Amino acid sequence: MMMINMAHQEDAKERFYRNFRMQQANIQEQITHLPSIAPVAGERQDATEVILTNISRLTNDVRDATHFLPAYDHRVYTDAVNTLRKELDETTAKLAPKSRFQFRPRPPAAVDGDDAPKSDSRRLVNNRDGTKGEKTNGQPPISPPLSPGGGGSRGRSRSPRAIKVEGERDAVITLPADHSRTSSVGQLIDLSSCVVNLCSPTVEASRAAPFASLMLKGVEKSVVVAGHVDGPVHVTGLKRCVVVVTARQVRIHDCEEVDFYLWVRSEPIIEGCKGVRFAPLPEGMETGAEGENKWKEVKDFLWLKEGQSPNWGVLGEGERVKGEVWRGVMGDEGGDVKGVLGRFGIA
């Protein structure tokens, strides 16, 4: 009889784990996409209410599982829910309109057509030739398209623009030299054997214009220098990559053999990962972020035992990429993708 009860408890734990992971992933995706929802007609507020309802439901599920979950497991699940709630609070705080305490001069009228300045994002969009997947060996680097978020007439609030790169192979990818990233949402999806440099042309510009959030998904055998992200970074399904980023929060899912060079304000969180390693930002890539860098205070939400998780480790100083290699990435090395990746040990 005792053996039957134990088997039943193990089945309940496994079912709860699978259900929790599914709900957690769904909520995380909803929070990630929240900045891209237009605030007009209460759309963003409605989406926020849905997320709050889902978090509340997940909280109740964890509370109801107390009778079959060990105390340590219950604490891990509770921490995961609290992290979701904190992430939502921080995201909504970033999106809240700033209070104005003084009158400001009326901005100049918008300029349309050919009279728009070269740095205008509309010109960047209109000048995009639409080509994708081009080989860049010996060719100029690809500049990602800028997708305006949210529809509507002039004068209506807009959601942050998305800087999205998808489906590229064997490419060097950089930001347009005159592009400001403030309030932009970065998305890198389904890339292979690419060198990506999303840093602004100068350190000063990088400090002044961070991304609002960043998503990396399905990237393999690539180097990504993401620069400064003011909000969360969500990393999913990366294999054999090197990632450099400064962020408030970094969440990493289902990644294998990825080296992360981080400055991060809160503890990095991993789930379903193998062979991921962590190091501080390379010398010369600091963005002036203030506070403590918690790059090695990693939490593995799927490692429920006491002690060090075998799924991640610290990248030793002797194994870290040297400064001259990073300079090659920042300078694009004339579009020599294979040459750059080879210097990182990525073939």
C-alpha positions as CSV (number, residue, x, y, z in Angstrom):
1,M,0.0,0.0,0.0
2,M,2.9,2.4,0.9
3,M,4.5,1.6,-2.5
4,I,1.3,2.5,-4.3
5,N,1.0,5.8,-2.5
6,M,4.6,6.7,-3.2
7,A,4.1,5.9,-6.9
8,H,1.0,8.0,-7.0
9,Q,2.9,11.0,-5.4
10,E,5.6,10.7,-8.0
11,D,3.1,10.7,-10.8
12,A,1.4,13.8,-9.3
13,K,4.8,15.6,-9.0
14,E,5.6,14.8,-12.6
15,R,2.1,16.0,-13.9
16,F,2.4,19.1,-11.8
17,Y,5.9,19.8,-13.2
18,R,4.8,19.5,-16.8
19,N,1.7,21.7,-16.2
20,F,3.7,24.3,-14.3
21,R,6.3,24.5,-17.1
22,M,3.6,25.0,-19.7
23,Q,1.8,27.7,-17.8
24,Q,5.1,29.4,-16.9
25,A,6.3,29.5,-20.5
26,N,2.9,30.9,-21.6
27,I,3.1,33.7,-19.0
28,Q,6.7,34.6,-19.9
29,E,5.8,34.9,-23.5
30,Q,2.8,37.1,-22.7
31,I,5.1,39.4,-20.6
32,T,7.7,39.5,-23.4
33,H,5.1,40.7,-26.0
34,L,3.4,43.2,-23.7
35,P,5.5,46.2,-24.9
36,S,4.5,45.4,-28.5
37,I,0.8,45.8,-27.7
38,A,-0.6,49.3,-28.5
39,P,-1.9,51.1,-25.4
40,V,-4.9,52.5,-27.3
41,A,-8.4,51.5,-26.5
42,G,-7.2,49.7,-23.4
43,E,-5.6,46.9,-25.4
44,R,-2.4,46.8,-23.3
45,Q,-4.4,47.0,-20.0
46,D,-6.5,44.1,-21.1
47,A,-3.4,42.0,-21.9
48,T,-2.0,42.9,-18.5
49,E,-5.2,41.8,-16.7
50,V,-5.0,38.4,-18.5
51,I,-1.4,38.0,-17.3
52,L,-2.3,38.8,-13.8
53,T,-5.1,36.3,-13.9
54,N,-2.8,33.6,-15.2
55,I,-0.2,34.4,-12.5
56,S,-3.0,34.2,-9.8
57,R,-4.1,30.8,-11.2
58,L,-0.5,29.5,-11.1
59,T,-0.1,30.8,-7.5
60,N,-3.2,28.8,-6.5
61,D,-1.9,25.7,-8.2
62,V,1.3,25.9,-6.3
63,R,-0.5,26.4,-3.0
64,D,-2.8,23.5,-3.7
65,A,0.2,21.2,-4.4
66,T,1.5,21.6,-0.9
67,H,0.3,18.1,0.2
68,F,2.4,16.2,-2.3
69,L,5.4,18.5,-3.0
70,P,8.5,18.3,-0.8
71,A,9.2,21.6,1.0
72,Y,12.2,22.4,-1.1
73,D,10.3,21.8,-4.4
74,H,7.4,23.9,-3.2
75,R,9.8,26.8,-2.4
76,V,11.4,26.6,-5.9
77,Y,8.0,26.8,-7.6
78,T,6.9,29.7,-5.3
79,D,10.1,31.6,-6.2
80,A,9.4,31.0,-9.9
81,V,5.9,32.5,-9.6
82,N,7.2,35.4,-7.6
83,T,9.8,36.0,-10.3
84,L,7.0,36.2,-12.9
85,R,5.1,38.7,-10.8
86,K,8.1,40.8,-10.3
87,E,8.9,40.7,-14.0
88,L,5.4,41.9,-14.9
89,D,5.6,44.7,-12.3
90,E,8.9,45.9,-13.7
91,T,7.6,45.7,-17.3
92,T,4.4,47.6,-16.6
93,A,6.4,50.2,-14.7
94,K,8.6,50.8,-17.7
95,L,5.6,51.2,-19.9
96,A,3.7,53.6,-17.7
97,P,3.5,57.1,-19.0
98,K,5.8,59.6,-17.3
99,S,4.2,62.4,-15.2
100,R,4.7,65.9,-16.6
101,F,5.1,68.7,-14.1
102,Q,5.8,71.6,-16.5
103,F,4.7,72.9,-19.9
104,R,7.0,72.1,-22.8
105,P,7.3,73.8,-26.1
106,R,5.2,72.2,-28.9
107,P,7.4,69.9,-31.0
108,P,7.9,70.9,-34.6
109,A,5.5,69.4,-37.1
110,A,6.3,66.0,-38.5
111,V,8.1,66.0,-41.8
112,D,7.0,63.5,-44.4
113,G,8.5,62.1,-47.6
114,D,11.9,63.2,-48.9
115,D,12.2,66.0,-46.4
116,A,12.5,63.6,-43.5
117,P,16.0,63.6,-41.9
118,K,18.2,60.6,-42.6
119,S,18.0,59.4,-39.0
120,D,14.2,59.2,-39.2
121,S,13.1,55.6,-38.7
122,R,10.5,56.0,-41.4
123,R,13.2,56.7,-44.0
124,L,15.0,53.6,-42.7
125,V,11.9,51.5,-43.3
126,N,11.2,52.9,-46.7
127,N,14.7,52.4,-47.9
128,R,14.7,48.7,-47.0
129,D,15.1,46.7,-50.2
130,G,13.4,43.7,-48.8
131,T,16.2,41.2,-49.5
132,K,16.8,38.4,-46.9
133,G,19.2,35.6,-46.4
134,E,21.9,37.1,-48.4
135,K,25.5,35.8,-48.1
136,T,27.7,38.6,-46.8
137,N,31.2,37.3,-47.4
138,G,32.6,40.3,-49.2
139,Q,29.3,42.1,-49.1
140,P,28.1,44.9,-46.8
141,P,26.6,43.8,-43.5
142,I,22.8,43.4,-43.3
143,S,20.9,46.1,-41.4
144,P,17.8,44.8,-39.7
145,P,14.4,46.3,-40.7
146,L,12.6,48.5,-38.3
147,S,9.0,47.5,-37.9
148,P,6.7,50.3,-36.5
149,G,4.6,48.8,-33.7
150,G,0.8,49.3,-33.5
151,G,-1.4,50.9,-36.1
152,G,-3.4,54.1,-35.9
153,S,-3.6,57.6,-37.2
154,R,-1.0,60.3,-36.6
155,G,-1.0,61.6,-33.0
156,R,-2.1,58.3,-31.5
157,S,0.2,56.5,-29.1
158,R,2.3,53.8,-30.6
159,S,3.9,50.7,-29.1
160,P,7.7,50.3,-29.3
161,R,9.2,49.5,-32.7
162,A,10.5,46.0,-33.3
163,I,14.0,45.5,-34.6
164,K,13.5,42.0,-36.0
165,V,16.0,39.7,-37.8
166,E,14.7,36.3,-38.9
167,G,15.9,33.4,-41.0
168,E,19.4,34.7,-41.8
169,R,22.3,32.3,-42.6
170,D,26.0,33.0,-42.9
171,A,25.5,36.8,-42.4
172,V,27.0,39.7,-40.6
173,I,24.2,41.7,-39.1
174,T,24.5,45.3,-37.7
175,L,22.3,48.2,-36.7
176,P,22.0,51.2,-39.1
177,A,24.7,53.7,-38.0
178,D,22.2,56.5,-37.4
179,H,19.5,54.4,-35.7
180,S,18.3,55.2,-32.1
181,R,17.2,52.1,-30.2
182,T,15.2,53.8,-27.5
183,S,12.0,51.9,-26.8
184,S,12.8,49.3,-29.4
185,V,12.1,45.7,-28.9
186,G,14.8,43.4,-30.3
187,Q,14.0,40.0,-31.8
188,L,16.6,37.6,-33.3
189,I,14.9,34.4,-34.6
190,D,16.1,31.4,-36.5
191,L,19.6,32.5,-37.2
192,S,22.5,30.2,-38.1
193,S,26.2,30.9,-38.5
194,C,25.8,34.6,-38.1
195,V,27.8,37.4,-36.4
196,V,25.3,39.9,-34.9
197,N,26.4,43.3,-33.5
198,L,23.4,45.3,-32.1
199,C,25.6,47.8,-30.2
200,S,25.3,51.5,-31.1
201,P,28.2,53.0,-33.0
202,T,29.5,54.6,-29.8
203,V,29.5,53.7,-26.1
204,E,27.8,57.0,-25.4
205,A,24.9,56.1,-27.7
206,S,24.6,52.7,-26.2
207,R,24.2,54.2,-22.8
208,A,21.6,56.6,-23.9
209,A,19.5,54.3,-26.1
210,P,19.0,50.8,-24.6
211,F,16.6,48.3,-26.0
212,A,13.3,48.0,-24.1
213,S,13.5,44.2,-24.3
214,L,15.3,41.5,-26.3
215,M,14.3,38.0,-27.5
216,L,16.7,35.5,-28.9
217,K,15.1,32.3,-30.2
218,G,16.3,29.4,-32.3
219,V,19.8,30.8,-32.9
220,E,22.7,28.4,-33.5
221,K,26.4,28.6,-34.2
222,S,26.4,32.4,-33.9
223,V,28.0,35.3,-32.0
224,V,25.5,37.9,-30.6
225,V,26.8,41.2,-29.2
226,A,23.5,42.6,-28.0
227,G,24.6,45.7,-26.1
228,H,22.4,47.3,-23.5
229,V,18.8,46.1,-22.7
230,D,16.9,48.2,-20.3
231,G,14.4,45.4,-19.5
232,P,14.3,41.6,-19.7
233,V,16.2,39.3,-22.1
234,H,14.5,36.0,-23.1
235,V,16.8,33.4,-24.6
236,T,15.2,30.2,-26.0
237,G,16.6,27.3,-27.9
238,L,20.2,28.5,-28.6
239,K,22.9,26.0,-29.5
240,R,26.7,26.6,-29.7
241,C,26.6,30.3,-29.4
242,V,28.3,33.2,-27.7
243,V,26.1,36.0,-26.3
244,V,27.1,39.3,-24.8
245,V,24.5,41.5,-23.1
246,T,23.9,44.1,-20.4
247,A,20.4,43.7,-19.0
248,R,18.1,44.0,-16.0
249,Q,17.1,40.4,-16.2
250,V,18.1,37.4,-18.3
251,R,16.0,34.2,-18.6
252,I,17.5,31.3,-20.5
253,H,15.5,28.2,-21.7
254,D,16.4,25.0,-23.5
255,C,19.9,26.1,-24.5
256,E,23.0,23.9,-25.1
257,E,26.7,24.8,-25.2
258,V,26.2,28.6,-25.0
259,D,28.7,31.0,-23.3
260,F,27.1,34.1,-21.8
261,Y,29.1,37.3,-21.1
262,L,26.8,39.3,-18.8
263,W,26.2,42.3,-16.8
264,V,22.8,41.6,-15.1
265,R,21.1,43.3,-12.2
266,S,19.2,40.2,-11.0
267,E,20.1,36.6,-10.9
268,P,20.2,34.9,-14.3
269,I,17.6,32.1,-14.5
270,I,18.0,28.9,-16.6
271,E,15.6,26.1,-17.3
272,G,16.1,23.0,-19.4
273,C,19.7,23.9,-20.3
274,K,22.9,21.9,-20.6
275,G,26.5,23.1,-20.8
276,V,25.8,26.8,-20.5
277,R,28.7,28.9,-19.0
278,F,28.8,32.4,-17.6
279,A,31.4,35.2,-17.5
280,P,31.4,39.0,-16.9
281,L,31.3,41.4,-19.8
282,P,34.5,41.5,-21.8
283,E,36.9,44.4,-21.1
284,G,35.9,47.5,-23.1
285,M,32.3,46.5,-23.5
286,E,31.0,48.0,-20.3
287,T,27.9,50.2,-20.8
288,G,28.1,52.2,-17.6
289,A,25.3,50.2,-15.8
290,E,25.3,50.9,-12.1
291,G,24.9,48.4,-9.3
292,E,26.1,44.9,-8.6
293,N,26.7,42.5,-11.5
294,K,25.1,39.2,-10.6
295,W,26.4,37.3,-13.6
296,K,27.4,34.2,-11.6
297,E,24.5,34.0,-9.2
298,V,22.6,31.7,-11.6
299,K,19.4,29.9,-10.6
300,D,18.5,26.6,-12.3
301,F,14.7,26.3,-11.8
302,L,14.9,22.6,-12.9
303,W,17.6,21.6,-10.4
304,L,15.6,20.8,-7.3
305,K,18.4,19.2,-5.3
306,E,20.7,21.0,-2.9
307,G,24.2,21.9,-4.2
308,Q,25.6,23.1,-7.6
309,S,23.5,22.4,-10.7
310,P,25.5,20.4,-13.3
311,N,23.8,22.3,-16.1
312,W,25.8,25.5,-15.8
313,G,29.3,26.7,-14.8
314,V,31.6,29.6,-14.7
315,L,33.7,30.2,-17.7
316,G,37.3,30.3,-16.5
317,E,39.5,33.3,-17.2
318,G,41.8,31.2,-19.4
319,E,38.9,30.1,-21.5
320,R,37.4,33.5,-22.1
321,V,37.6,35.2,-25.5
322,K,40.4,37.8,-25.7
323,G,40.0,41.5,-26.5
324,E,41.4,41.3,-30.0
325,V,38.8,38.8,-31.0
326,W,36.0,41.0,-29.7
327,R,37.5,43.9,-31.7
328,G,37.1,41.8,-34.8
329,V,33.4,41.3,-34.1
330,M,32.8,45.0,-33.4
331,G,34.6,45.9,-36.7
332,D,32.8,43.2,-38.7
333,E,36.1,42.1,-40.3
334,G,34.8,42.9,-43.8
335,G,32.0,40.4,-43.6
336,D,34.3,37.4,-42.9
337,V,31.7,35.3,-41.0
338,K,33.6,32.1,-41.0
339,G,36.8,33.8,-39.9
340,V,35.1,35.5,-36.9
341,L,33.2,32.3,-35.9
342,G,36.4,30.3,-36.1
343,R,38.1,32.6,-33.6
344,F,35.3,31.8,-31.2
345,G,35.7,28.0,-31.8
346,I,32.4,27.9,-33.6
347,A,32.5,25.8,-36.8
